[in-house]
Amino acid sequence: MTAPARVVLITGAARRIGAQIARTLHAAGWSLALHAHHSSDALNTLGFALEQARPGSILALQADLSDPASAEELVHDTLAHFGRLDALVNNASNFFPTPLGQISAAAFDSLMAVNARAPLLLSQAAAPALQRQHGAIVNLTDLHATTPKREHAAYCAAKAALAMITQALALELAPQVRVNAVAPGAILWPEEGKPEAARLALMQRTPLARLGTVEEVAEAVRWLIEDASYLTGQTLGLDGGRPLT
Ligand SMILES: NC(=O)c1ccc[n+]([C@@H]2O[C@H](COP(=O)([O-])OP(=O)(O)OC[C@H]3O[C@@H](n4cnc5c(N)ncnc54)[C@H](OP(=O)(O)O)[C@@H]3O)[C@@H](O)[C@H]2O)c1
């Protein structure tokens, strides 16, 4: 008899990096609770394709992570459907500039709520189930959690909070649950685009002279969950060496 598939809850999984994390973990045999907020069509398309490939392996969930009640609901719905939870990937994020002089409390609170509070509340809600399975949490932080980005003080502060949450929970949830992070540099540009000159300048500042790929991020997440058995409280900088310059 084959063992039941392990279950991972991935936030912001409909598109971009989150969708690739979903495809990579599904290919590795995992069942997926896939969360989206607005991208329900993309989530359904991805979920349908993966469900066709392996029936019974997908649960699609919708929630606004700026609502603090959503964390308990997502974990509850995942456990009600699959009966177990082995890993949590906090990938969802909001990202917008907050130039000094124009920073509102609402903008600060929104960036903190999605990038830091939601991962903390999700981890708290998932902790008992993850402890039963000796599971893992992976948080997607950012190169800019440790290196400031102009006009993005609130976003950088929120990702820095998530980096500390990674370490604090690694301590609190050990020895049963490992908690680590991936801090990407430039992987995918925001969808509103970026001037070509700025892209070229950024690649010139990157020792490996290119952007990272969604596959590289997803593989780092998979490695932290499946293989990094003596690693906790760590952040993998997936940034082509930008902090070296
Ligand atoms: N892209 C990069 O180059 C890069 C660089 C550094 C760090 N990262 C980090 O890597 C992760 C993935 O990056 P990405 O560019 O793929 O992310 P993204 O496209 O900016 O966001 C991922 C998802 O987060 C969800 N989200 C946003 N606000 C939400 C809310 N209030 N409630 C629930 N979900 C919400 C959105 O879901 P819906 O579409 O369903 O609304 C979105 O698809 C993020 O944590 C990001 O900060 C990325």
The ligand as an SDF file (V2000), in Angstrom:
LIG
                    3D

 48 52  0  0  0  0  0  0  0  0999 V2000
    8.9370   38.4730   -8.0240 N   0  0  0  0  0  0  0  0  0  0  0  0
   10.1360   38.7240   -7.5280 C   0  0  0  0  0  0  0  0  0  0  0  0
   11.0930   39.0120   -8.2640 O   0  0  0  0  0  0  0  0  0  0  0  0
   10.3430   38.6750   -6.0330 C   0  0  0  0  0  0  0  0  0  0  0  0
   11.4840   39.2900   -5.4920 C   0  0  0  0  0  0  0  0  0  0  0  0
   11.6720   39.2500   -4.1220 C   0  0  0  0  0  0  0  0  0  0  0  0
   10.7540   38.6130   -3.2990 C   0  0  0  0  0  0  0  0  0  0  0  0
    9.6700   38.0130   -3.8550 N   0  0  0  0  0  0  0  0  0  0  0  0
    8.7030   37.3580   -2.9570 C   0  0  0  0  0  0  0  0  0  0  0  0
    8.3720   36.0720   -3.4630 O   0  0  0  0  0  0  0  0  0  0  0  0
    6.9790   35.8170   -3.2780 C   0  0  0  0  0  0  0  0  0  0  0  0
    6.3210   35.5380   -4.6300 C   0  0  0  0  0  0  0  0  0  0  0  0
    6.5950   36.6240   -5.5170 O   0  0  0  0  0  0  0  0  0  0  0  0
    5.5780   37.0170   -6.6940 P   0  0  0  0  0  0  0  0  0  0  0  0
    6.1910   38.1450   -7.4090 O   0  0  0  0  0  0  0  0  0  0  0  0
    5.1630   35.7830   -7.4160 O   0  0  0  0  0  0  0  0  0  0  0  0
    4.3480   37.5550   -5.7920 O   0  0  0  0  0  0  0  0  0  0  0  0
    3.1280   38.4610   -6.2700 P   0  0  0  0  0  0  0  0  0  0  0  0
    2.7410   38.0810   -7.6460 O   0  0  0  0  0  0  0  0  0  0  0  0
    3.4440   39.9040   -6.0160 O   0  0  0  0  0  0  0  0  0  0  0  0
    2.0260   38.0470   -5.1930 O   0  0  0  0  0  0  0  0  0  0  0  0
    1.6610   36.6920   -4.9890 C   0  0  0  0  0  0  0  0  0  0  0  0
    0.2110   36.6070   -4.6410 C   0  0  0  0  0  0  0  0  0  0  0  0
   -0.0700   37.2350   -3.3900 O   0  0  0  0  0  0  0  0  0  0  0  0
   -1.4550   37.3420   -3.3280 C   0  0  0  0  0  0  0  0  0  0  0  0
   -1.9370   38.4230   -2.4560 N   0  0  0  0  0  0  0  0  0  0  0  0
   -1.6650   39.7400   -2.5190 C   0  0  0  0  0  0  0  0  0  0  0  0
   -2.4150   40.3980   -1.6000 N   0  0  0  0  0  0  0  0  0  0  0  0
   -3.1700   39.4640   -0.9540 C   0  0  0  0  0  0  0  0  0  0  0  0
   -4.1580   39.5080    0.0650 C   0  0  0  0  0  0  0  0  0  0  0  0
   -4.5710   40.6630    0.6430 N   0  0  0  0  0  0  0  0  0  0  0  0
   -4.7330   38.3540    0.4710 N   0  0  0  0  0  0  0  0  0  0  0  0
   -4.3570   37.1870   -0.0870 C   0  0  0  0  0  0  0  0  0  0  0  0
   -3.4410   37.0680   -1.0800 N   0  0  0  0  0  0  0  0  0  0  0  0
   -2.8590   38.2050   -1.4980 C   0  0  0  0  0  0  0  0  0  0  0  0
   -1.9670   37.5970   -4.7500 C   0  0  0  0  0  0  0  0  0  0  0  0
   -3.0230   36.6680   -4.9690 O   0  0  0  0  0  0  0  0  0  0  0  0
   -4.2010   36.9280   -6.0750 P   0  0  0  0  0  0  0  0  0  0  0  0
   -3.4850   37.1050   -7.3910 O   0  0  0  0  0  0  0  0  0  0  0  0
   -5.0120   35.6960   -5.9980 O   0  0  0  0  0  0  0  0  0  0  0  0
   -4.9560   38.1650   -5.6420 O   0  0  0  0  0  0  0  0  0  0  0  0
   -0.7240   37.3170   -5.6090 C   0  0  0  0  0  0  0  0  0  0  0  0
   -0.9830   36.5200   -6.7460 O   0  0  0  0  0  0  0  0  0  0  0  0
    6.4090   37.0370   -2.5660 C   0  0  0  0  0  0  0  0  0  0  0  0
    6.3700   36.8100   -1.1770 O   0  0  0  0  0  0  0  0  0  0  0  0
    7.3990   38.1420   -2.9080 C   0  0  0  0  0  0  0  0  0  0  0  0
    7.4530   39.1670   -1.9440 O   0  0  0  0  0  0  0  0  0  0  0  0
    9.4380   38.0430   -5.2000 C   0  0  0  0  0  0  0  0  0  0  0  0
  1  2  1  0
  2  3  2  0
  2  4  1  0
  4  5  1  0
  4 48  2  0
  5  6  2  0
  6  7  1  0
  7  8  2  0
  8  9  1  0
  8 48  1  0
  9 10  1  0
  9 46  1  0
 10 11  1  0
 11 12  1  0
 11 44  1  0
 12 13  1  0
 13 14  1  0
 14 15  2  0
 14 16  1  0
 14 17  1  0
 17 18  1  0
 18 19  2  0
 18 20  1  0
 18 21  1  0
 21 22  1  0
 22 23  1  0
 23 24  1  0
 23 42  1  0
 24 25  1  0
 25 26  1  0
 25 36  1  0
 26 27  1  0
 26 35  1  0
 27 28  2  0
 28 29  1  0
 29 30  1  0
 29 35  2  0
 30 31  1  0
 30 32  2  0
 32 33  1  0
 33 34  2  0
 34 35  1  0
 36 37  1  0
 36 42  1  0
 37 38  1  0
 38 39  2  0
 38 40  1  0
 38 41  1  0
 42 43  1  0
 44 45  1  0
 44 46  1  0
 46 47  1  0
M  CHG  2   8   1  16  -1
M  END
$$$$
